[in-house]
Amino acid sequence: MMQIADNPELFEGLTRVVALVGPTGVGKTAFSLELAETLNAEIVSVDSLQVYRHLDIGTAKASQAERARLPHHVIDVAEPDEEFNAADFREAASEAIASIVARGKVPLLVGGTGLYLRLLVHGLFEAPPPSEALRATYRDIAEREGLEVLYARLEQVDPELAARVNRNDVVRVTRGLEIFDQTGTPLSEHQRAHRFKAPNYHALKIALIRPREELYERINARVDQMIEEGLIDEYRRLLERGYGPQHKPMQSLGYRQVGEHLLEGRDLDDAIHEIKQQTRRYAKQQISWFRSEPHTHWAMAPVLREGRIPSEVLADLRAFIEGGKPTLEWAQIDPYNVERASRPT
């Protein structure tokens, strides 16, 4: 089957966007700030949790100082008790991109939620409507036997999707099962087929990567920093606002463990250990996701040299933005052999 990037006519007239993606903790923020300022760009967050207000530390949201430095979009657009899904993100991000382009600036998409980026660029495939009967069945199984039973079944019917989702993400686990039970086809196959349809944007996707041990060390240090910066107090403030474990974002990685510490007496060191462990696992899943995305170009982090963007990087990105074809010689890392790759000097 022809890949969309092999047919340039599909991109004619489409808005060009640069997407900077990669696993959590790899260093997207520092690079994106320098890049946005240099390219006269504005940042569109591609993160499923940064959309929620009041969840700042645990989501590694751009600081107020960073947001004052240049505009950030699709951050703080929903309350923690509001439903905000991929379709909502696509609408908000599309509006942001249109407004950025109208101001004569460049849309720079930054984040690690691969599904959101895919849906933004390629749109939503026509999934069957939700089945309340199936969802009731899944809830009953989860309550009686545990979510791990549902995840084990997902591993059987759609191992590709199971490898990409957190085993504790009840929404994505049950949705994967729901699509399979309704159509007889794994959700991952539906998504893969949909990637060959005409895109909504002409996206240059750059994924940052680091050697595994280096990335894991950064993740561990980042979790410690979140605790030091007041993640536990942030959770307390969320409780005071009336939010709790019953709300979807409060069940996310980091917040769930802190909630167990504050509300159930879980040992703090044990909670922190699990946050680190699960974050490393999540980073691995993110890498697997972006590896599966066609036409993603991998670059070794950090891209910055002495705080500056290398000339060859700027030349390529400007060429793409202006309608040309970049060489991307600096973004040829094989994500399957990161340990053997060396950084440019």
C-alpha positions as CSV (number, residue, x, y, z in Angstrom):
1,M,0.0,0.0,0.0
2,M,1.3,3.5,-0.9
3,Q,2.4,5.5,2.1
4,I,0.9,9.0,2.1
5,A,4.4,10.7,2.2
6,D,5.1,8.9,-1.1
7,N,2.4,10.9,-2.8
8,P,3.3,14.6,-2.6
9,E,0.0,15.6,-4.3
10,L,-1.8,14.7,-1.1
11,F,0.0,17.5,0.8
12,E,-0.8,20.3,-1.7
13,G,-2.4,23.2,0.0
14,L,-2.1,21.8,3.5
15,T,-0.9,23.8,6.4
16,R,2.7,22.8,7.3
17,V,3.3,22.1,11.0
18,V,6.4,20.9,12.9
19,A,5.8,18.2,15.5
20,L,8.3,17.6,18.3
21,V,7.5,14.4,20.0
22,G,9.2,11.7,22.2
23,P,9.0,10.0,25.5
24,T,8.5,11.8,28.8
25,G,11.7,13.3,30.3
26,V,13.7,13.3,27.0
27,G,14.1,17.0,26.8
28,K,11.3,18.3,24.5
29,T,10.6,21.5,26.6
30,A,14.0,23.1,26.4
31,F,14.4,22.4,22.7
32,S,10.8,23.5,21.9
33,L,11.3,26.9,23.6
34,E,14.4,27.7,21.7
35,L,12.9,26.4,18.5
36,A,9.7,28.4,18.8
37,E,11.5,31.6,19.5
38,T,13.9,31.1,16.6
39,L,11.2,30.1,14.1
40,N,8.7,32.7,15.2
41,A,6.4,29.8,16.3
42,E,3.8,29.2,18.9
43,I,3.5,26.0,20.8
44,V,0.5,23.7,20.7
45,S,0.6,21.2,23.5
46,V,-0.1,17.6,22.5
47,D,-0.6,16.2,26.0
48,S,-3.7,14.5,27.3
49,L,-3.2,15.7,30.8
50,Q,-1.9,19.2,30.3
51,V,-5.4,20.2,29.1
52,Y,-6.6,20.1,32.7
53,R,-6.4,23.2,35.0
54,H,-4.8,22.9,38.4
55,L,-2.7,19.8,37.4
56,D,0.6,21.5,36.9
57,I,3.5,19.8,38.7
58,G,2.5,16.2,38.0
59,T,2.0,16.9,34.3
60,A,5.3,18.8,33.9
61,K,3.2,21.7,32.4
62,A,5.1,24.7,31.0
63,S,5.7,27.2,33.9
64,Q,4.1,30.6,33.9
65,A,7.5,32.1,33.1
66,E,7.8,29.8,30.0
67,R,4.3,30.6,28.9
68,A,5.0,34.3,29.3
69,R,8.0,33.8,27.1
70,L,5.9,32.7,24.2
71,P,2.3,31.6,23.6
72,H,1.2,28.0,24.5
73,H,-2.1,26.6,23.3
74,V,-4.4,23.7,24.5
75,I,-3.2,24.0,28.1
76,D,-5.6,24.6,30.9
77,V,-8.7,24.3,28.8
78,A,-10.8,21.9,31.0
79,E,-11.6,21.3,34.6
80,P,-10.5,17.9,36.1
81,D,-14.1,16.8,36.4
82,E,-14.9,17.6,32.8
83,E,-14.8,15.0,30.0
84,F,-12.1,15.9,27.5
85,N,-11.3,13.3,24.8
86,A,-9.3,13.0,21.7
87,A,-12.1,14.6,19.6
88,D,-12.2,17.6,21.9
89,F,-8.4,17.9,21.6
90,R,-8.5,17.7,17.8
91,E,-11.1,20.6,17.8
92,A,-9.1,22.8,20.2
93,A,-5.8,22.1,18.5
94,S,-7.2,22.7,15.0
95,E,-8.6,26.1,16.2
96,A,-5.2,27.0,17.7
97,I,-3.3,26.1,14.6
98,A,-5.7,28.2,12.4
99,S,-5.2,31.2,14.7
100,I,-1.4,30.8,14.7
101,V,-1.3,30.6,10.9
102,A,-3.6,33.6,10.7
103,R,-1.1,35.6,12.7
104,G,1.7,34.7,10.3
105,K,3.4,32.3,12.7
106,V,4.4,28.7,12.7
107,P,2.5,26.0,14.6
108,L,4.9,23.9,16.7
109,L,3.2,20.8,18.1
110,V,5.0,19.5,21.3
111,G,4.1,16.5,23.4
112,G,4.1,12.8,24.0
113,T,0.5,11.8,23.5
114,G,0.9,10.0,20.2
115,L,-2.8,9.2,19.7
116,Y,-3.7,12.8,19.9
117,L,-1.1,13.7,17.3
118,R,-2.2,11.0,15.0
119,L,-5.9,12.0,15.3
120,L,-5.0,15.7,14.7
121,V,-3.0,14.9,11.5
122,H,-5.1,12.1,10.1
123,G,-8.5,12.6,11.8
124,L,-10.7,10.1,13.5
125,F,-11.6,6.8,11.9
126,E,-15.3,6.0,11.9
127,A,-15.6,4.0,15.1
128,P,-18.9,2.4,16.1
129,P,-20.8,4.2,18.8
130,P,-20.2,3.3,22.5
131,S,-22.0,0.2,23.7
132,E,-23.4,0.7,27.2
133,A,-24.0,-3.0,27.5
134,L,-20.4,-3.9,26.8
135,R,-19.1,-1.1,29.1
136,A,-21.3,-2.4,31.9
137,T,-19.9,-5.8,31.4
138,Y,-16.3,-4.5,31.5
139,R,-17.1,-2.5,34.7
140,D,-18.5,-5.6,36.3
141,I,-15.4,-7.7,35.4
142,A,-13.1,-5.0,36.7
143,E,-14.9,-4.8,40.0
144,R,-15.1,-8.5,40.5
145,E,-11.8,-9.7,39.1
146,G,-9.7,-6.6,38.6
147,L,-8.6,-4.5,35.7
148,E,-5.7,-6.8,35.1
149,V,-8.1,-9.4,33.7
150,L,-9.4,-7.0,31.1
151,Y,-5.8,-6.0,30.2
152,A,-4.8,-9.7,29.8
153,R,-7.7,-10.1,27.3
154,L,-6.5,-7.0,25.4
155,E,-3.1,-8.5,25.2
156,Q,-4.7,-11.5,23.5
157,V,-7.0,-9.7,21.0
158,D,-4.9,-6.7,20.3
159,P,-1.3,-7.1,21.5
160,E,-0.1,-4.1,19.5
161,L,-2.5,-1.8,21.4
162,A,-1.8,-3.5,24.7
163,A,2.0,-2.7,24.3
164,R,1.2,1.0,23.9
165,V,-1.3,1.6,26.7
166,N,-0.8,1.6,30.5
167,R,-2.3,-1.5,32.0
168,N,-4.0,0.8,34.6
169,D,-5.6,3.0,32.0
170,V,-9.2,1.7,32.3
171,V,-10.5,4.0,29.6
172,R,-8.1,2.9,26.8
173,V,-8.1,-0.7,27.9
174,T,-11.9,-1.0,27.8
175,R,-12.1,1.1,24.6
176,G,-9.7,-1.3,22.9
177,L,-11.8,-4.3,23.9
178,E,-15.1,-2.5,22.9
179,I,-13.9,-1.8,19.4
180,F,-12.7,-5.4,19.0
181,D,-15.9,-6.9,20.4
182,Q,-18.0,-4.6,18.1
183,T,-16.1,-5.1,14.9
184,G,-14.0,-8.2,15.2
185,T,-11.0,-6.2,14.2
186,P,-8.3,-4.9,16.6
187,L,-8.3,-1.2,17.2
188,S,-4.6,-1.0,16.2
189,E,-5.6,-2.4,12.7
190,H,-8.3,0.2,12.3
191,Q,-5.8,3.0,13.3
192,R,-3.1,1.6,11.0
193,A,-5.5,1.5,8.0
194,H,-6.7,5.1,8.7
195,R,-3.1,6.4,8.5
196,F,-3.2,5.9,4.7
197,K,-6.0,8.4,4.2
198,A,-5.3,11.9,3.1
199,P,-4.0,14.0,6.1
200,N,-5.3,17.2,7.5
201,Y,-1.9,18.8,7.8
202,H,1.6,18.4,6.3
203,A,3.5,17.4,9.4
204,L,7.2,17.1,9.9
205,K,7.5,14.8,12.8
206,I,10.8,14.9,14.8
207,A,11.1,12.4,17.7
208,L,13.8,13.0,20.4
209,I,15.5,9.9,21.9
210,R,18.3,9.2,24.4
211,P,20.1,6.0,25.5
212,R,17.8,4.0,27.8
213,E,19.8,4.4,31.0
214,E,20.3,8.1,30.5
215,L,16.5,8.5,29.9
216,Y,15.6,6.5,32.9
217,E,18.0,8.5,35.1
218,R,16.4,11.7,33.9
219,I,12.9,10.3,34.7
220,N,13.9,9.3,38.2
221,A,15.4,12.7,38.8
222,R,12.3,14.4,37.4
223,V,10.0,12.5,39.7
224,D,12.1,13.5,42.7
225,Q,11.9,17.1,41.5
226,M,8.2,17.0,41.2
227,I,8.0,15.8,44.9
228,E,10.3,18.6,45.9
229,E,8.3,21.2,44.0
230,G,5.2,20.3,45.9
231,L,3.2,17.5,44.1
232,I,1.7,16.4,47.3
233,D,0.5,19.9,48.2
234,E,-0.8,20.2,44.7
235,Y,-2.9,17.1,45.3
236,R,-4.2,18.5,48.6
237,R,-5.3,21.7,46.8
238,L,-7.1,19.6,44.2
239,L,-9.0,17.9,47.1
240,E,-9.9,21.2,48.5
241,R,-11.4,22.2,45.2
242,G,-13.6,19.2,45.3
243,Y,-11.7,16.9,43.0
244,G,-10.7,13.4,44.0
245,P,-9.9,9.8,42.8
246,Q,-13.2,9.5,41.1
247,H,-12.1,12.0,38.4
248,K,-10.2,10.7,35.4
249,P,-7.1,12.9,35.6
250,M,-6.7,12.2,39.3
251,Q,-6.3,8.5,38.3
252,S,-3.3,9.3,36.1
253,L,0.3,8.3,36.7
254,G,1.7,10.2,39.7
255,Y,-1.6,11.6,41.0
256,R,-3.0,8.1,41.6
257,Q,0.0,7.1,43.8
258,V,0.0,10.5,45.7
259,G,-3.7,10.0,46.3
260,E,-3.1,6.6,47.7
261,H,-0.5,8.1,50.1
262,L,-2.8,10.9,51.3
263,L,-6.1,9.1,51.4
264,E,-5.2,5.5,52.1
265,G,-2.0,5.8,54.1
266,R,0.3,4.3,51.5
267,D,4.0,4.7,52.4
268,L,5.4,7.7,50.5
269,D,8.7,6.1,49.5
270,D,6.7,3.1,48.1
271,A,4.4,5.5,46.2
272,I,7.4,7.4,44.7
273,H,9.1,4.2,43.8
274,E,6.0,3.1,41.8
275,I,5.8,6.5,40.1
276,K,9.3,6.2,38.8
277,Q,8.8,2.6,37.8
278,Q,5.5,3.3,36.0
279,T,6.9,6.4,34.3
280,R,9.8,4.4,32.9
281,R,7.4,1.9,31.6
282,Y,5.2,4.7,30.1
283,A,8.3,6.1,28.4
284,K,9.0,2.7,26.8
285,Q,5.4,2.6,25.6
286,Q,5.7,6.1,24.1
287,I,8.9,5.1,22.2
288,S,7.1,2.0,20.9
289,W,4.2,4.1,19.7
290,F,6.3,6.6,17.8
291,R,8.4,3.8,16.3
292,S,5.2,2.5,14.8
293,E,4.4,5.9,13.3
294,P,5.5,6.2,9.6
295,H,7.7,9.0,8.5
296,T,8.9,9.9,12.0
297,H,12.5,11.2,12.1
298,W,14.5,10.4,15.2
299,A,17.1,12.8,16.6
300,M,19.4,12.3,19.6
301,A,18.7,14.6,22.5
302,P,19.9,17.1,23.4
303,V,19.7,18.8,20.0
304,L,20.9,22.1,21.4
305,R,24.6,22.9,21.4
306,E,25.7,25.3,24.1
307,G,22.1,26.4,24.4
308,R,21.8,27.1,20.7
309,I,20.1,25.3,17.8
310,P,22.6,24.0,15.2
311,S,22.6,25.7,11.9
312,E,21.8,22.5,9.9
313,V,18.7,21.9,12.1
314,L,17.4,25.5,11.5
315,A,18.1,25.2,7.8
316,D,16.1,22.0,7.5
317,L,13.2,23.3,9.5
318,R,13.0,26.6,7.7
319,A,13.2,24.7,4.4
320,F,10.2,22.6,5.3
321,I,8.2,25.6,6.6
322,E,8.9,27.5,3.4
323,G,7.7,24.6,1.2
324,G,10.9,22.9,0.5
325,K,12.2,19.4,1.3
326,P,14.7,19.1,4.2
327,T,17.6,16.7,4.2
328,L,17.3,15.8,7.9
329,E,20.7,14.3,8.1
330,W,20.7,15.2,11.8
331,A,17.6,13.2,12.4
332,Q,18.6,9.7,11.1
333,I,18.9,7.9,14.5
334,D,17.7,4.3,14.4
335,P,15.4,4.1,17.4
336,Y,16.1,0.4,17.7
337,N,19.8,1.0,18.1
338,V,20.0,4.1,20.2
339,E,22.7,2.7,22.5
340,R,25.1,2.4,19.5
341,A,24.3,5.9,18.2
342,S,26.7,8.7,18.9
343,R,25.8,12.4,19.3
344,P,27.1,14.8,16.7
345,T,30.1,16.9,17.7
